[in-house]
Amino acid sequence: MTLPRRSDLPPPGAHVHLIGVAGAGMRGLGVLLLDAGYRLSGCDQAGAAELDELTERGAVLSAGHAAAHVEGADLVIFSSAVPADHPELLAAAEVGVPVMKRARALAALLNERRLAAVSGTHGKTTITALAGLACSAAGLDPIVAVGGRVVDWNGYARPGAGEVAVVEADEYDRSFLDLDPSLLLISSVEPEHLDTYGTLEELERAYLVLAERARARDGVLYCADDAGARRIGESVEGTSYGLAADADCRVEVLAREGSLQRCRLTLAAGGWDFDLEIPGEHNAQNAAGALAMALRLASANSSGVLLEGELLETGALASAFKGFRGVDRRLQLLADTAGLALFDDYAHHPTEVEASLTALRRAFPERRLVAVFQPHLYSRTRAFADEFGEALGAADEALVLPIYPAREDPLPGVTSRLIADASGGGVRLASKEEALEFALTVRGPIALVFMGAGDVTELAHQAVREITDAMGG
């Protein structure tokens, strides 16, 4: 396939229109396009009330969709969620305005830089954010594009003037195959998005395509703790990171205090301690991958061997994550009051659910752990009902909401009851109203987490607002 290049985009100063501008990926792309000198317009059904990172930079945004929005545009960019019969796409075709998917546009913007791609079933967003911080601490001034809002940047992207770009590489819809990474990180490879790939073997082949692109340049980093990532990483002679004793970049959690973890990264030539202010061994694992990326990218000779050649002093990296407040919806603490610690989490795969619940159990061992889980997609629920039921067993109590359909139509016989039945007890079905009432009336000490990739986050924030109001402000 022909990979996108900057020449596929109109020159800076041209007018680019984004359909679905409120989406996480589109917001980040919008920031980078504005920083590159493009004039930007955009629209979304949800409106533009909270898109300050774009409007403050000069973007003109509209609520709703209309064919007239594409008038005067030199390029229209749309996300995978936009249907082919969208009125603005049809209008663009009618007047001859080029259209491009979001993933391809991002690749065109960044492929000619020293591109570091973060891929994997789990952890992409957190690793990308942490890698951006580490690369910044290393003096690389990177461009970063993330699939979630990074609290420290108050947005989904970090513009930079350096040659390095770090991007979250999403496997959905084969989007990441538009990227031409110099360095590839693979966090995990598990069955996911099989509506796109059909089989795990086909999914792994897609990862291998990316790995081969990076192999002869800055190479491949892979998580030694994940069997799928290890299979691909070892096949291209990559460098490993993680908790495993044989990892080339090994991380250990030395101590925990609530959400704070004191960690140690050990490499062949030495190592150092660092603090991480987000809970969970999986996040220590994520941090190890991010630090390994920064070390590789900071190598003057790009030798592919960590700590050989003219690398930066590790002292800068030791404090790279100091004060990091995380990414929205990634075990995000929304409130901790009156004995109730309330979290919002994006976990929507059984492995992610288990990892988040384990992290909270270890961070708050004295509290009762309760999960409110919203399954995402009928197909995913059908495929993983048993695994979800088992994973939710890590909580003391779990409430399961109706399935959030997203882009799918209902499947016969597929409901949240499949998860409750698979749990063997401890998991009960609940409506949103019942879950909200539970959050408002439960008594601590409790750690309560709202989990899922759908609109369960709105329920979590509503609970916080009502709890705050009930306490007088």
Backbone torsions as a table, in degrees:
resi	resn	phi	psi	omega
1	MET	NA	151.4	177.4
2	THR	-84.7	121.2	-178.2
3	LEU	-82.0	144.3	-179.0
4	PRO	-63.2	145.7	176.5
5	ARG	-134.0	166.7	-176.2
6	ARG	-58.9	-30.1	179.8
7	SER	-66.3	-13.9	176.2
8	ASP	-76.1	-14.3	178.9
9	LEU	-98.7	153.8	172.4
10	PRO	-66.9	164.0	-178.8
11	PRO	-69.1	154.8	175.2
12	PRO	-51.3	143.9	-174.4
13	GLY	100.2	-18.7	178.5
14	ALA	-71.2	161.5	-179.0
15	HIS	-94.4	118.3	178.6
16	VAL	-113.6	133.4	-179.9
17	HIS	-113.9	131.3	-179.2
18	LEU	-108.1	121.6	174.2
19	ILE	-91.8	125.8	-176.2
20	GLY	81.4	42.3	-170.9
21	VAL	-66.1	-19.5	-177.8
22	ALA	-79.6	-10.4	177.6
23	GLY	-65.3	150.9	-175.4
24	ALA	-56.5	-49.9	-178.6
25	GLY	-64.9	-36.6	-179.2
26	MET	-70.5	-36.3	179.5
27	ARG	-63.0	-44.6	178.6
28	GLY	-64.0	-43.2	177.8
29	LEU	-61.1	-40.1	179.1
30	GLY	-58.7	-43.8	178.3
31	VAL	-60.3	-44.1	-177.7
32	LEU	-69.4	-36.0	176.7
33	LEU	-65.6	-42.2	177.6
34	LEU	-62.8	-41.7	179.7
35	ASP	-65.8	-28.6	178.9
36	ALA	-82.0	-1.7	174.4
37	GLY	100.9	11.3	179.0
38	TYR	-86.0	152.0	169.1
39	ARG	-87.1	133.9	-169.2
40	LEU	-125.1	134.3	166.4
41	SER	-126.3	163.8	-179.7
42	GLY	-167.9	162.9	178.7
43	CYS	-149.2	159.3	177.3
44	ASP	-159.6	148.8	179.6
45	GLN	-60.1	-33.1	-177.7
46	ALA	-77.4	-8.4	-178.9
47	GLY	91.7	-171.7	-173.3
48	ALA	-129.4	22.2	-172.7
49	ALA	-65.3	-28.6	-173.6
50	GLU	-114.4	25.9	-177.7
51	LEU	-105.0	46.9	-175.9
52	ASP	-59.4	-33.1	-177.8
53	GLU	-63.2	-20.3	177.0
54	LEU	-97.0	-47.7	-177.0
55	THR	-65.2	-34.7	179.0
56	GLU	-67.6	-19.5	178.4
57	ARG	-96.7	1.8	174.0
58	GLY	108.8	2.4	178.8
59	ALA	-68.4	146.0	176.8
60	VAL	-107.2	113.2	-172.0
61	LEU	-117.5	149.2	-177.6
62	SER	-131.1	150.3	174.0
63	ALA	-90.0	139.0	179.5
64	GLY	82.1	178.0	-176.3
65	HIS	-123.5	141.8	178.7
66	ALA	-157.9	144.5	-179.8
67	ALA	-56.3	-31.4	-177.1
68	ALA	-65.5	-18.2	-177.7
69	HIS	-64.2	-23.6	-176.4
70	VAL	-89.6	-1.8	-179.2
71	GLU	-61.8	129.1	178.2
72	GLY	83.6	-2.5	-179.1
73	ALA	-77.3	144.7	174.3
74	ASP	-95.6	-18.6	178.1
75	LEU	-155.8	139.2	174.6
76	VAL	-114.8	127.6	179.8
77	ILE	-114.5	137.1	-178.6
78	PHE	-137.2	157.2	-180.0
79	SER	-93.4	171.2	178.9
80	SER	-63.5	-19.3	-178.3
81	ALA	-79.9	-11.7	-177.2
82	VAL	-84.7	124.1	-178.5
83	PRO	-71.0	157.7	-176.8
84	ALA	-64.7	-25.7	-179.2
85	ASP	-95.6	20.8	177.8
86	HIS	-59.9	135.4	-174.7
87	PRO	-58.8	-32.5	-179.5
88	GLU	-75.5	-33.2	174.4
89	LEU	-66.7	-41.8	178.5
90	LEU	-63.6	-40.5	179.7
91	ALA	-66.5	-39.5	178.4
92	ALA	-62.3	-42.2	179.3
93	ALA	-63.9	-37.5	-176.8
94	GLU	-65.9	-36.4	-177.3
95	VAL	-100.9	2.4	175.2
96	GLY	81.6	23.5	176.1
97	VAL	-82.5	128.1	179.1
98	PRO	-60.8	145.7	176.3
99	VAL	-124.1	151.7	-176.6
100	MET	-151.1	139.0	175.2
101	LYS	-68.1	152.8	-177.7
102	ARG	-56.9	-45.0	-177.4
103	ALA	-61.8	-39.5	-179.1
104	ARG	-71.4	-35.5	178.0
105	ALA	-66.5	-42.7	178.0
106	LEU	-62.1	-42.7	178.9
107	ALA	-63.0	-41.7	178.9
108	ALA	-61.5	-36.6	-178.2
109	LEU	-70.4	-32.2	-168.2
110	LEU	-120.1	-11.5	-172.8
111	ASN	-60.8	-25.6	-177.8
112	GLU	-89.6	3.5	171.5
113	ARG	-90.2	177.6	172.4
114	ARG	-79.7	94.2	-166.0
115	LEU	-94.5	124.6	174.8
116	ALA	-109.1	120.0	-176.5
117	ALA	-109.0	134.9	179.1
118	VAL	-107.7	111.8	-176.7
119	SER	-119.5	168.4	176.1
120	GLY	137.9	159.1	179.4
121	THR	-66.1	-36.8	-175.7
122	HIS	-129.4	150.5	168.0
123	GLY	84.0	0.6	-174.2
124	LYS	-57.5	-47.5	-173.6
125	THR	-65.2	-46.4	-179.3
126	THR	-65.2	-43.4	179.7
127	ILE	-63.1	-42.1	-179.8
128	THR	-61.2	-44.5	178.6
129	ALA	-62.7	-46.0	180.0
130	LEU	-65.2	-39.2	178.6
131	ALA	-64.5	-37.1	176.1
132	GLY	-61.5	-42.8	178.1
133	LEU	-64.9	-43.5	-178.9
134	ALA	-65.5	-42.2	178.5
135	CYS	-65.6	-35.5	176.4
136	SER	-65.0	-43.8	177.8
137	ALA	-63.0	-27.8	178.7
138	ALA	-81.3	-0.5	177.2
139	GLY	84.0	17.5	-176.1
140	LEU	-87.5	-12.3	-178.6
141	ASP	44.2	61.8	-171.8
142	PRO	-79.0	154.8	160.9
143	ILE	-81.8	136.5	-179.8
144	VAL	-134.2	133.9	175.5
145	ALA	-123.9	120.9	-171.5
146	VAL	-123.2	150.7	179.6
147	GLY	-89.0	14.2	177.1
148	GLY	-149.9	161.9	-179.2
149	ARG	-77.2	118.9	177.8
150	VAL	-87.0	120.3	-173.6
151	VAL	-58.8	-41.3	-176.9
152	ASP	-64.1	-28.2	-179.3
153	TRP	-101.1	-8.4	-175.1
154	ASN	51.5	42.3	-179.9
155	GLY	-179.2	-171.6	-173.1
156	TYR	-108.1	6.7	-179.7
157	ALA	-154.1	155.9	174.6
158	ARG	-125.1	108.0	174.0
159	PRO	-65.7	148.3	178.7
160	GLY	-151.0	161.2	-178.1
161	ALA	-103.6	-3.9	-178.5
162	GLY	-78.9	175.3	-179.4
163	GLU	-81.0	-15.6	-175.5
164	VAL	-87.0	137.4	170.1
165	ALA	-127.1	135.8	178.3
166	VAL	-117.5	123.3	-176.3
167	VAL	-130.9	148.2	171.0
168	GLU	-78.8	125.3	-174.4
169	ALA	-107.2	104.3	-174.6
170	ASP	-89.1	128.6	-179.1
171	GLU	-80.2	-15.5	-178.6
172	TYR	-59.0	136.9	177.0
173	ASP	60.8	21.3	-178.8
174	ARG	59.4	24.2	-174.6
175	SER	-58.8	-37.1	-173.8
176	PHE	-69.5	-12.5	-180.0
177	LEU	-73.6	-8.2	173.0
178	ASP	-78.1	-14.7	-175.9
179	LEU	-83.7	150.8	177.1
180	ASP	-122.4	73.8	-171.6
181	PRO	-74.6	138.6	169.1
182	SER	-80.1	-31.9	177.7
183	LEU	-132.4	131.6	179.0
184	LEU	-121.7	130.4	170.7
185	LEU	-108.7	133.4	176.7
186	ILE	-118.3	111.3	-176.3
187	SER	-82.5	-35.3	-174.7
188	SER	-173.6	152.2	176.0
189	VAL	-138.3	104.4	178.2
190	GLU	-127.8	163.0	177.7
191	PRO	-57.5	119.0	-179.4
192	GLU	-164.2	148.9	-178.5
193	HIS	55.1	38.6	179.5
194	LEU	-72.4	-10.1	170.6
195	ASP	-66.3	-23.9	176.1
196	THR	-90.6	-43.6	-169.9
197	TYR	-99.6	-24.7	179.7
198	GLY	86.3	-51.6	-178.0
199	THR	-137.0	159.8	175.5
200	LEU	-62.7	-36.5	-179.0
201	GLU	-61.9	-41.1	178.4
202	GLU	-67.5	-37.5	176.1
203	LEU	-62.0	-45.0	-179.8
204	GLU	-64.9	-33.3	177.0
205	ARG	-62.8	-36.1	178.4
206	ALA	-65.5	-42.7	176.4
207	TYR	-61.1	-39.3	-177.9
208	LEU	-65.4	-34.2	175.7
209	VAL	-58.3	-47.5	178.7
210	LEU	-64.0	-42.5	-178.3
211	ALA	-61.2	-38.6	179.4
212	GLU	-67.4	-31.8	177.2
213	ARG	-65.2	-37.6	-175.9
214	ALA	-86.6	-21.1	-168.8
215	ARG	-51.7	-45.2	-174.2
216	ALA	-86.7	-0.4	-179.4
217	ARG	-110.8	-111.1	179.5
218	ASP	-83.0	-7.6	169.7
219	GLY	90.5	-165.9	-174.2
220	VAL	-124.8	131.1	170.5
221	LEU	-107.8	138.1	-179.0
222	TYR	-141.3	152.1	-178.8
223	CYS	-80.5	120.5	-178.0
224	ALA	-70.4	-14.9	-176.2
225	ASP	-88.2	-5.7	-177.5
226	ASP	-115.2	126.3	-174.2
227	ALA	-63.3	-42.0	-178.9
228	GLY	-66.8	-45.1	178.1
229	ALA	-62.7	-39.7	-179.8
230	ARG	-64.6	-41.1	179.5
231	ARG	-57.1	-47.2	-177.6
232	ILE	-72.7	-43.9	-178.4
233	GLY	-61.1	-43.4	-179.6
234	GLU	-69.1	-30.8	-178.9
235	SER	-67.8	-22.1	178.8
236	VAL	-113.2	17.7	176.9
237	GLU	56.6	48.0	-179.8
238	GLY	-81.6	-178.3	178.4
239	THR	-108.2	134.2	-174.4
240	SER	-99.8	154.4	173.2
241	TYR	-139.3	163.2	174.8
242	GLY	137.3	-164.5	-177.4
243	LEU	-85.3	-19.3	-175.9
244	ALA	-60.4	144.3	-177.4
245	ALA	-62.5	-27.1	-177.7
246	ASP	-95.9	9.5	179.9
247	ALA	-68.0	139.1	177.3
248	ASP	-64.4	-36.1	174.2
249	CYS	-117.6	95.7	-172.7
250	ARG	-97.5	133.0	177.6
251	VAL	-112.4	141.8	175.6
252	GLU	-128.9	143.2	172.1
253	VAL	-93.6	114.6	-175.9
254	LEU	-85.9	-35.0	-177.5
255	ALA	-159.9	155.7	178.0
256	ARG	-131.9	143.5	173.2
257	GLU	-145.1	96.6	-172.3
258	GLY	62.4	-126.7	-179.7
259	SER	-82.5	-9.7	-178.5
260	LEU	-82.3	132.9	175.0
261	GLN	-124.1	132.5	172.1
262	ARG	-98.1	122.3	-171.3
263	CYS	-122.3	161.9	174.8
264	ARG	-131.8	130.1	174.5
265	LEU	-106.1	127.5	-177.7
266	THR	-121.1	129.7	176.7
267	LEU	-123.9	174.6	-176.7
268	ALA	-58.1	-35.2	-175.4
269	ALA	-97.5	8.9	179.9
270	GLY	134.9	-162.7	-179.5
271	GLY	-176.0	-171.8	-179.8
272	TRP	-159.5	163.2	177.7
273	ASP	-95.1	149.9	175.6
274	PHE	-150.1	155.9	178.0
275	ASP	-101.4	143.2	178.7
276	LEU	-130.5	122.4	-172.5
277	GLU	-98.5	30.0	171.1
278	ILE	-130.1	140.6	-170.3
279	PRO	-81.3	162.8	169.8
280	GLY	105.4	134.8	175.4
281	GLU	-60.3	-32.2	179.0
282	HIS	-64.0	-29.0	176.8
283	ASN	-78.5	-30.3	171.3
284	ALA	-63.5	-40.5	175.2
285	GLN	-59.7	-45.9	177.7
286	ASN	-60.2	-41.6	-179.7
287	ALA	-64.5	-37.9	177.8
288	ALA	-61.3	-42.5	177.9
289	GLY	-63.1	-41.2	179.9
290	ALA	-64.5	-42.1	178.8
291	LEU	-66.9	-38.5	177.0
292	ALA	-62.0	-38.2	176.8
293	MET	-62.4	-47.0	-178.3
294	ALA	-62.9	-41.0	178.4
295	LEU	-62.5	-43.1	-179.4
296	ARG	-66.0	-44.0	-177.2
297	LEU	-70.4	-26.2	-179.7
298	ALA	-85.0	-3.4	179.6
299	SER	-68.3	124.4	-177.8
300	ALA	-66.6	-32.3	-176.2
301	ASN	-102.7	0.4	179.5
302	SER	48.5	42.4	-174.2
303	SER	-71.0	-19.3	-176.5
304	GLY	83.3	5.4	177.9
305	VAL	-118.7	117.8	-175.3
306	LEU	-63.5	139.7	177.0
307	LEU	64.5	20.3	169.0
308	GLU	-114.2	148.4	-175.4
309	GLY	86.2	-168.3	-176.3
310	GLU	-89.0	87.6	178.8
311	LEU	-100.4	161.0	176.7
312	LEU	-67.0	157.7	173.8
313	GLU	-69.4	138.8	-175.0
314	THR	-72.6	-11.0	179.8
315	GLY	-58.1	-35.7	179.3
316	ALA	-65.5	-37.9	-178.7
317	LEU	-74.3	-24.6	-178.5
318	ALA	-60.0	-28.8	-179.4
319	SER	-110.4	13.4	-175.5
320	ALA	-60.2	-33.7	-174.5
321	PHE	-101.2	6.5	-178.1
322	LYS	-60.9	123.9	179.1
323	GLY	82.8	0.6	179.8
324	PHE	-59.5	123.6	-174.7
325	ARG	-101.6	10.9	171.8
326	GLY	88.2	-170.3	-179.4
327	VAL	-120.1	139.9	178.6
328	ASP	-50.4	135.6	174.4
329	ARG	72.2	10.2	174.0
330	ARG	-111.9	88.7	-172.3
331	LEU	45.4	50.2	-177.5
332	GLN	-84.6	121.6	177.6
333	LEU	-78.3	116.0	-179.2
334	LEU	-93.8	-31.8	-178.0
335	ALA	-161.9	147.8	173.8
336	ASP	-143.8	93.9	-174.7
337	THR	-148.2	146.5	176.9
338	ALA	53.1	37.2	177.8
339	GLY	81.5	3.6	-180.0
340	LEU	-114.8	115.3	172.3
341	ALA	-99.2	117.6	-173.8
342	LEU	-112.9	125.0	-175.8
343	PHE	-118.2	153.5	174.2
344	ASP	-120.1	128.7	-173.4
345	ASP	-140.6	142.5	-174.4
346	TYR	-86.0	-1.4	-173.8
347	ALA	-52.3	124.5	180.0
348	HIS	-140.2	12.6	175.9
349	HIS	-126.4	146.2	-176.8
350	PRO	-53.2	-40.6	179.7
351	THR	-62.7	-39.1	179.1
352	GLU	-68.9	-40.9	178.3
353	VAL	-60.2	-47.1	179.9
354	GLU	-62.7	-43.0	-178.6
355	ALA	-64.2	-42.5	-179.2
356	SER	-66.7	-43.1	-179.9
357	LEU	-67.2	-38.1	176.8
358	THR	-64.2	-40.9	178.8
359	ALA	-61.5	-44.4	-179.7
360	LEU	-68.0	-36.6	178.3
361	ARG	-60.9	-42.4	-178.3
362	ARG	-75.5	-33.1	-179.7
363	ALA	-75.1	-31.6	-176.7
364	PHE	-131.3	65.4	-174.2
365	PRO	-64.9	-20.8	-176.7
366	GLU	-88.3	-4.3	-175.8
367	ARG	-105.1	151.4	171.5
368	ARG	-74.2	135.3	-174.2
369	LEU	-105.4	121.2	-177.8
370	VAL	-125.7	134.8	178.3
371	ALA	-117.5	137.3	169.1
372	VAL	-112.8	109.6	-171.7
373	PHE	-113.1	131.1	175.7
374	GLN	-111.2	108.6	177.7
375	PRO	-60.8	146.0	-177.9
376	HIS	-118.2	116.8	179.8
377	LEU	81.1	137.5	175.4
378	TYR	-67.7	-40.7	-177.7
379	SER	-64.3	-40.8	179.5
380	ARG	-68.1	-38.8	178.4
381	THR	-63.4	-43.8	178.6
382	ARG	-61.9	-41.8	-176.2
383	ALA	-72.2	-33.0	-170.2
384	PHE	-123.8	21.2	-176.7
385	ALA	-56.0	-46.7	-179.3
386	ASP	-62.2	-43.3	-178.6
387	GLU	-67.1	-37.7	176.4
388	PHE	-63.9	-43.6	179.2
389	GLY	-59.4	-41.1	179.1
390	GLU	-68.9	-43.9	-178.0
391	ALA	-62.8	-40.5	-179.8
392	LEU	-68.1	-16.3	175.7
393	GLY	-64.7	-13.7	176.6
394	ALA	-70.9	-16.3	176.2
395	ALA	-88.8	158.0	174.3
396	ASP	-71.8	-30.1	178.4
397	GLU	-152.4	142.6	179.7
398	ALA	-137.6	134.7	174.1
399	LEU	-110.2	131.2	-179.5
400	VAL	-112.8	122.8	-179.5
401	LEU	-84.2	168.6	172.5
402	PRO	-59.2	156.1	-177.8
403	ILE	-65.7	136.0	172.2
404	TYR	-87.7	115.6	-169.9
405	PRO	-75.9	-27.2	-174.3
406	ALA	52.0	-117.6	-173.7
407	ARG	-89.4	2.9	-170.7
408	GLU	-106.2	153.1	168.5
409	ASP	-87.9	155.1	179.4
410	PRO	-58.1	149.9	174.4
411	LEU	-110.2	137.2	-178.6
412	PRO	-55.0	129.3	175.5
413	GLY	77.3	-0.3	-177.7
414	VAL	-99.7	107.1	177.3
415	THR	-138.2	175.4	178.3
416	SER	-64.8	-18.4	179.3
417	ARG	-60.6	-28.8	177.4
418	LEU	-57.6	-38.9	-180.0
419	ILE	-71.3	-45.7	-179.8
420	ALA	-60.7	-43.7	-179.5
421	ASP	-65.3	-34.6	-178.5
422	ALA	-73.6	-18.7	-174.5
423	SER	-75.0	-23.3	-177.1
424	GLY	73.4	19.1	-179.7
425	GLY	113.5	157.7	-179.7
426	GLY	89.3	-11.2	177.7
427	VAL	-121.1	126.2	-179.5
428	ARG	-127.8	151.1	178.4
429	LEU	-76.6	146.4	179.9
430	ALA	-152.5	148.1	171.3
431	SER	-82.3	169.7	175.9
432	LYS	-61.5	-38.2	-179.7
433	GLU	-63.8	-41.1	179.3
434	GLU	-68.1	-38.5	178.7
435	ALA	-65.8	-39.8	178.2
436	LEU	-65.8	-43.6	178.1
437	GLU	-60.6	-39.3	177.0
438	PHE	-59.9	-47.5	-178.5
439	ALA	-62.6	-33.2	-177.1
440	LEU	-80.3	-20.2	-174.5
441	THR	-113.6	-11.6	-177.2
442	VAL	-67.1	150.3	-179.5
443	ARG	-118.6	143.4	-174.1
444	GLY	-82.5	-175.3	2.4
445	PRO	-78.4	124.3	-174.5
446	ILE	-138.9	143.7	166.6
447	ALA	-109.1	115.6	-175.9
448	LEU	-115.6	123.8	-177.5
449	VAL	-123.0	128.9	172.6
450	PHE	-93.5	124.5	-169.9
451	MET	-127.0	141.6	174.1
452	GLY	142.0	163.4	-177.6
453	ALA	-97.4	4.3	-178.3
454	GLY	-97.2	-140.7	-177.0
455	ASP	-92.2	15.5	176.5
456	VAL	-61.4	-24.6	177.4
457	THR	-61.0	-34.9	178.0
458	GLU	-64.5	-35.6	178.3
459	LEU	-66.6	-40.8	178.5
460	ALA	-61.4	-45.4	-178.9
461	HIS	-69.8	-34.4	175.8
462	GLN	-64.0	-41.2	178.2
463	ALA	-60.1	-42.7	179.6
464	VAL	-63.9	-43.6	179.9
465	ARG	-60.5	-45.2	-176.6
466	GLU	-71.2	-35.3	175.9
467	ILE	-65.2	-43.0	179.2
468	THR	-63.3	-43.8	178.9
469	ASP	-62.3	-40.8	-179.0
470	ALA	-65.4	-25.8	179.9
471	MET	-92.2	5.5	176.2
472	GLY	86.2	31.0	172.7
473	GLY	125.1	NA	NA
